[in-house]
């Protein structure tokens, strides 16, 4: 599920929509998601935002229904500067995120399993900081490969 071609370091998107679109288009180019995936993720974010504040670290995990997915994949981007995203806990509030993990899960039970694994990762502040400091996709891959983010 972790592919180096879907890891991006120190990205500089204008906004969250641009980040989701970029990551989703990469997934589509590689054959993981359908052309309906990006519009579905953007639409879902309007009603069910995915920004999470974990201590002093902001993360977003945009995703959508499996009907838009061919094969499970994660696209992970660290950002050069944080961007504002609506909070999952209180959609009226903004979270400044430095890490975006676009999730495409084909397995019906996989989404809950993956979210659970990601929540475990998010509690490991040292790993998050290592990801943020990574200066290359190779370095990012070495960090995330240890996280066991595969779906069983």
Backbone as JSON, one array per atom type, in Angstrom:
{
  "sequence": "XXXXXXXXXXXXXXXXXXXXXXXXXXXXXXXXXXXXXXXXXXXXXXXXXXXXXXXXXXXXXXXXXXXXXXXXXXXXXXXXXXXXXXXXXXXXXXXXXXXXXXXXXXXXXXXXXXXXXXXXXXXXXXXXXXXXXXXXXXXXXXXXXXXXXXXX",
  "N": [[0.82, -1.21, 0.0], [2.06, 1.19, 0.59], [3.68, 3.26, -1.49], [6.54, 4.51, -3.03], [6.27, 6.28, -5.12], [4.06, 7.7, -4.41], [4.7, 9.4, -2.39], [5.46, 12.58, -1.14], [7.54, 15.29, -0.56], [7.85, 18.24, 1.37], [5.9, 19.91, 0.1], [4.24, 22.65, -1.6], [1.43, 23.67, -1.66], [-1.23, 25.87, -2.78], [-3.61, 25.77, -1.43], [-5.81, 23.57, 0.46], [-7.56, 22.17, -1.25], [-6.11, 22.15, -3.64], [-3.99, 20.53, -2.83], [-5.24, 18.05, -2.28], [-6.25, 17.51, -4.85], [-3.87, 17.32, -6.38], [-2.57, 15.07, -5.14], [-4.57, 13.12, -5.48], [-4.76, 13.01, -8.29], [-2.28, 11.93, -8.89], [-2.62, 9.38, -7.79], [-4.63, 8.49, -9.5], [-3.31, 8.54, -12.01], [-1.55, 6.44, -11.6], [-3.25, 4.35, -11.54], [-4.74, 3.59, -9.27], [-7.12, 4.77, -8.43], [-10.41, 5.82, -9.53], [-11.59, 8.19, -12.04], [-13.52, 9.6, -10.78], [-12.75, 9.88, -8.2], [-11.23, 12.14, -7.02], [-13.11, 14.38, -7.21], [-15.08, 13.26, -5.54], [-13.76, 13.02, -3.06], [-13.25, 15.74, -2.5], [-15.87, 16.68, -2.31], [-16.81, 15.2, -0.12], [-15.2, 16.23, 1.91], [-16.38, 18.7, 2.33], [-18.68, 18.23, 3.87], [-17.79, 16.46, 5.8], [-15.14, 17.11, 7.21], [-11.58, 16.44, 7.56], [-9.45, 17.29, 9.17], [-7.12, 17.03, 11.79], [-6.07, 17.82, 15.03], [-3.27, 16.98, 16.66], [-1.95, 17.19, 19.52], [0.48, 19.57, 19.2], [0.55, 19.28, 16.52], [-0.66, 19.26, 13.22], [-2.78, 17.33, 11.14], [-4.16, 15.92, 8.17], [-6.53, 13.64, 6.86], [-7.85, 13.02, 4.25], [-10.44, 11.25, 2.48], [-12.65, 8.95, 0.72], [-15.59, 7.12, -0.37], [-15.34, 3.59, -1.16], [-16.23, 2.93, -3.69], [-15.06, 4.52, -5.54], [-12.54, 3.62, -5.87], [-9.97, 1.6, -7.24], [-7.78, 0.09, -6.33], [-6.29, -0.27, -3.15], [-4.47, 2.4, -1.65], [-2.12, 4.77, -0.29], [-1.45, 8.21, -0.36], [1.02, 10.35, 0.57], [1.91, 13.47, 1.86], [4.24, 15.83, 2.97], [4.27, 19.18, 4.1], [5.72, 22.28, 3.14], [4.96, 24.62, 4.35], [2.41, 25.03, 6.8], [-1.08, 24.44, 6.0], [-4.49, 25.61, 6.13], [-7.19, 23.68, 7.32], [-10.47, 22.4, 7.72], [-11.63, 21.26, 10.88], [-11.99, 17.86, 11.98], [-13.19, 17.26, 14.39], [-14.56, 19.6, 15.24], [-16.13, 21.1, 12.82], [-16.34, 23.85, 12.37], [-14.04, 24.96, 13.24], [-10.59, 25.66, 12.45], [-7.7, 23.8, 11.46], [-4.24, 23.84, 11.39], [-2.42, 22.2, 9.13], [0.4, 20.06, 8.55], [0.91, 17.72, 7.43], [-0.46, 15.61, 5.04], [-2.46, 12.89, 4.39], [-3.7, 11.14, 1.94], [-6.21, 8.88, 1.51], [-7.05, 5.89, -0.05], [-9.12, 3.28, -0.07], [-9.96, 0.05, -0.9], [-10.99, -2.32, 0.16], [-13.86, -3.3, 2.0], [-13.77, -3.41, 4.84], [-11.39, -2.31, 5.28], [-11.02, 0.49, 5.54], [-11.7, 1.29, 8.16], [-9.82, -0.22, 9.56], [-7.43, 0.88, 8.55], [-7.67, 3.58, 9.34], [-7.54, 3.2, 12.07], [-4.89, 2.23, 12.36], [-3.54, 4.5, 11.45], [-4.26, 6.34, 13.42], [-2.83, 5.32, 15.56], [-0.25, 5.83, 14.63], [-0.33, 8.64, 14.59], [-0.2, 9.25, 17.23], [2.37, 8.91, 17.85], [4.55, 11.08, 18.24], [7.26, 11.54, 17.71], [7.77, 10.07, 15.37], [6.11, 11.44, 13.61], [7.38, 13.93, 13.61], [9.81, 13.18, 12.5], [8.98, 12.48, 9.94], [8.12, 14.98, 9.06], [10.54, 16.34, 9.0], [11.89, 14.99, 7.03], [13.77, 15.13, 4.09], [13.57, 14.11, 1.61], [11.84, 11.9, -0.69], [12.76, 9.32, -0.47], [13.76, 9.22, 2.12], [11.37, 9.67, 3.49], [10.01, 7.34, 2.72], [11.52, 5.34, 3.99], [10.84, 5.86, 6.62], [7.98, 5.59, 6.71], [7.71, 2.98, 5.79], [8.28, 1.4, 7.96], [6.04, 1.55, 9.48], [4.02, -0.28, 9.1], [1.62, 0.0, 7.51], [0.12, -1.49, 5.84], [-2.85, -3.11, 4.65], [-4.32, -5.76, 6.17]],
  "CA": [[0.0, 0.0, 0.0], [2.96, 2.34, 0.6], [4.44, 3.33, -2.74], [7.39, 5.69, -3.02], [5.74, 7.21, -6.13], [2.97, 8.46, -3.81], [5.24, 10.18, -1.27], [5.87, 13.9, -1.6], [8.19, 16.01, 0.53], [7.95, 19.71, 1.39], [5.01, 20.46, -0.93], [3.84, 24.05, -1.39], [0.13, 23.93, -2.3], [-1.89, 27.14, -2.47], [-4.66, 25.48, -0.45], [-6.1, 22.16, 0.7], [-8.15, 21.6, -2.45], [-5.01, 21.9, -4.58], [-3.22, 19.39, -2.32], [-6.04, 16.84, -2.53], [-6.3, 17.3, -6.3], [-2.56, 16.85, -6.81], [-2.35, 13.7, -4.67], [-5.56, 12.25, -6.12], [-4.4, 12.83, -9.7], [-1.16, 10.99, -8.91], [-3.22, 8.05, -7.58], [-5.35, 8.14, -10.72], [-2.3, 8.25, -13.04], [-0.95, 5.14, -11.3], [-4.28, 3.32, -11.66], [-5.32, 3.18, -7.99], [-8.46, 5.31, -8.23], [-11.18, 6.2, -10.72], [-11.63, 9.64, -12.31], [-14.51, 10.17, -9.85], [-12.19, 9.89, -6.84], [-10.9, 13.49, -6.51], [-14.34, 15.13, -6.93], [-15.78, 12.65, -4.4], [-13.03, 13.41, -1.84], [-13.49, 17.16, -2.26], [-17.27, 16.82, -1.87], [-16.91, 14.64, 1.23], [-14.54, 17.17, 2.82], [-17.3, 19.82, 2.65], [-19.58, 17.84, 4.95], [-17.08, 15.68, 6.81], [-13.72, 17.46, 7.11], [-10.69, 15.43, 8.15], [-8.31, 17.87, 9.87], [-6.96, 16.58, 13.17], [-5.01, 18.44, 15.82], [-2.68, 15.99, 17.57], [-1.02, 18.02, 20.29], [0.77, 20.78, 18.42], [0.77, 18.82, 15.15], [-1.9, 19.18, 12.43], [-2.78, 16.28, 10.13], [-5.43, 15.72, 7.47], [-6.62, 12.32, 6.23], [-9.0, 13.0, 3.33], [-10.77, 9.96, 1.86], [-14.03, 8.84, 0.28], [-16.11, 5.76, -0.46], [-14.56, 2.63, -1.94], [-16.73, 2.81, -5.07], [-14.19, 5.35, -6.4], [-11.19, 3.06, -5.73], [-9.63, 0.32, -7.88], [-6.84, -0.64, -5.49], [-5.95, 0.52, -1.97], [-3.21, 3.14, -1.68], [-2.0, 6.01, 0.48], [-0.56, 9.24, -0.89], [1.44, 11.1, 1.76], [2.66, 14.69, 1.56], [4.59, 16.78, 4.01], [4.12, 20.52, 3.54], [6.76, 23.24, 3.5], [4.27, 25.52, 5.27], [1.08, 24.49, 7.09], [-2.27, 25.0, 5.36], [-5.66, 25.5, 7.0], [-8.16, 22.66, 6.99], [-11.52, 22.33, 8.73], [-11.42, 20.22, 11.89], [-12.87, 16.71, 12.04], [-13.89, 17.31, 15.67], [-15.49, 20.74, 15.16], [-15.94, 21.61, 11.46], [-16.29, 25.31, 12.34], [-12.68, 25.35, 13.59], [-9.53, 25.37, 11.48], [-6.49, 23.14, 11.93], [-3.1, 24.1, 10.49], [-1.83, 20.89, 8.91], [1.71, 19.96, 7.91], [0.96, 16.38, 6.86], [-1.71, 15.19, 4.41], [-2.45, 11.49, 3.99], [-4.88, 10.86, 1.12], [-6.44, 7.46, 1.69], [-7.94, 5.2, -0.97], [-9.21, 1.92, 0.44], [-10.9, -0.73, -1.68], [-11.58, -3.34, 1.04], [-14.93, -2.69, 2.81], [-13.37, -3.28, 6.24], [-10.05, -1.73, 5.32], [-10.98, 1.9, 5.92], [-11.67, 1.38, 9.62], [-8.52, -0.75, 9.98], [-6.39, 1.84, 8.22], [-7.81, 4.74, 10.23], [-7.05, 2.79, 13.39], [-3.42, 2.22, 12.29], [-3.09, 5.89, 11.34], [-4.41, 6.97, 14.74], [-1.67, 4.88, 16.33], [0.89, 6.6, 14.12], [-0.46, 10.05, 14.96], [0.13, 9.41, 18.64], [3.83, 8.81, 17.92], [4.98, 12.42, 17.83], [8.63, 11.48, 17.16], [7.67, 9.62, 13.97], [5.54, 12.57, 12.85], [8.43, 14.95, 13.45], [10.79, 12.63, 11.55], [8.37, 12.63, 8.62], [8.12, 16.4, 8.72], [11.93, 16.75, 8.74], [12.43, 14.26, 5.89], [14.06, 16.06, 2.99], [13.41, 13.42, 0.33], [10.83, 10.83, -0.66], [13.44, 8.12, 0.01], [13.78, 9.3, 3.59], [9.97, 9.45, 3.91], [9.68, 5.92, 2.52], [12.17, 4.56, 5.06], [10.07, 6.09, 7.86], [6.63, 5.02, 6.63], [7.78, 1.53, 5.57], [8.33, 0.77, 9.28], [4.77, 1.77, 10.18], [3.08, -1.38, 8.85], [0.34, 0.56, 7.11], [-0.56, -2.39, 4.91], [-4.14, -3.61, 5.12], [-4.27, -7.23, 6.23]],
  "C": [[0.87, 1.27, 0.0], [3.82, 2.27, -0.65], [5.25, 4.62, -2.74], [6.9, 6.73, -4.03], [4.6, 8.07, -5.59], [3.4, 9.18, -2.54], [5.79, 11.49, -1.82], [6.35, 14.72, -0.41], [8.16, 17.52, 0.3], [7.12, 20.38, 0.27], [4.6, 21.89, -0.57], [2.51, 24.34, -2.09], [-0.42, 25.3, -1.9], [-2.94, 26.93, -1.37], [-4.89, 23.97, -0.39], [-6.68, 21.48, -0.54], [-7.07, 21.26, -3.48], [-4.2, 20.68, -4.14], [-3.95, 18.08, -2.58], [-6.05, 16.51, -4.01], [-4.98, 16.74, -6.81], [-2.35, 15.38, -6.42], [-3.3, 12.72, -5.35], [-5.25, 11.99, -7.59], [-3.22, 11.87, -9.83], [-1.68, 9.56, -8.72], [-3.93, 7.58, -8.85], [-4.38, 7.76, -11.84], [-1.69, 6.86, -12.86], [-1.98, 4.01, -11.27], [-4.92, 2.85, -10.36], [-6.77, 3.63, -7.81], [-9.09, 5.7, -9.57], [-11.15, 7.72, -10.89], [-12.62, 10.34, -11.38], [-13.94, 10.39, -8.45], [-11.97, 11.31, -6.3], [-12.17, 14.3, -6.26], [-15.09, 14.57, -5.71], [-15.1, 13.01, -3.08], [-13.32, 14.87, -1.51], [-14.91, 17.39, -1.75], [-17.42, 16.32, -0.44], [-16.3, 15.6, 2.26], [-15.46, 18.33, 3.23], [-18.19, 19.47, 3.82], [-18.9, 17.14, 6.1], [-15.58, 15.95, 6.72], [-12.86, 16.5, 7.91], [-9.44, 16.01, 8.81], [-8.3, 17.43, 11.32], [-5.81, 17.32, 13.83], [-4.52, 17.39, 16.8], [-1.59, 16.71, 18.35], [-0.76, 19.29, 19.5], [1.01, 20.44, 16.94], [-0.56, 18.68, 14.42], [-1.76, 18.19, 11.28], [-4.14, 16.27, 9.44], [-5.4, 14.35, 6.8], [-7.86, 12.25, 5.33], [-9.18, 11.62, 2.69], [-12.22, 10.01, 1.38], [-14.41, 7.38, 0.16], [-15.33, 4.88, -1.42], [-15.02, 2.48, -3.38], [-15.88, 3.61, -6.06], [-12.76, 4.8, -6.47], [-11.06, 1.73, -6.48], [-8.79, -0.55, -6.95], [-6.41, 0.28, -4.34], [-4.56, 1.16, -2.1], [-3.28, 4.33, -0.72], [-1.07, 6.95, -0.28], [-0.25, 10.15, 0.31], [2.28, 12.29, 1.34], [2.97, 15.43, 2.85], [4.57, 18.15, 3.34], [5.25, 21.43, 4.04], [6.22, 24.24, 4.53], [2.89, 24.95, 5.55], [-0.02, 25.19, 6.29], [-3.46, 24.79, 6.29], [-6.68, 24.52, 6.43], [-9.23, 22.68, 8.07], [-11.31, 21.11, 9.62], [-12.45, 19.1, 11.8], [-13.75, 16.78, 13.3], [-14.94, 18.42, 15.68], [-15.29, 21.43, 13.81], [-15.9, 23.14, 11.33], [-14.86, 25.81, 12.62], [-11.7, 24.95, 12.5], [-8.36, 24.69, 12.19], [-5.41, 23.47, 10.91], [-2.35, 22.78, 10.33], [-0.5, 20.97, 8.16], [1.89, 18.6, 7.23], [-0.42, 16.03, 6.31], [-1.53, 13.75, 3.95], [-3.76, 11.21, 3.26], [-5.04, 9.35, 1.08], [-7.44, 6.94, 0.66], [-7.97, 3.74, -0.54], [-10.32, 1.18, -0.29], [-11.66, -1.74, -0.82], [-12.64, -2.7, 1.94], [-14.55, -2.49, 4.28], [-12.05, -2.53, 6.39], [-9.99, -0.31, 5.82], [-10.88, 2.05, 7.43], [-10.33, 0.88, 10.15], [-7.41, 0.26, 9.73], [-6.47, 3.07, 9.12], [-7.29, 4.42, 11.62], [-5.52, 2.78, 13.41], [-2.87, 3.64, 12.22], [-3.19, 6.61, 12.68], [-3.26, 6.57, 15.65], [-0.43, 5.65, 15.94], [0.84, 8.04, 14.63], [-0.11, 10.29, 16.42], [1.64, 9.34, 18.87], [4.43, 10.1, 17.37], [6.38, 12.4, 17.21], [8.61, 11.04, 15.69], [7.11, 10.74, 13.1], [6.6, 13.63, 12.6], [9.5, 14.47, 12.46], [10.26, 12.77, 10.12], [8.44, 14.07, 8.16], [9.53, 16.87, 8.33], [12.51, 16.09, 7.49], [12.59, 15.2, 4.7], [13.92, 15.39, 1.62], [12.34, 12.34, 0.46], [11.47, 9.52, -0.2], [13.45, 8.08, 1.53], [12.37, 9.08, 4.14], [9.61, 7.97, 3.82], [10.28, 5.07, 3.63], [11.43, 4.71, 6.38], [8.73, 5.38, 7.79], [6.65, 3.51, 6.41], [7.8, 0.78, 6.9], [6.98, 0.8, 10.0], [3.75, 0.66, 10.0], [1.69, -0.87, 8.51], [-0.36, -0.28, 6.05], [-1.9, -2.81, 5.52], [-4.12, -5.12, 5.05], [-5.47, -7.84, 5.51]]
}
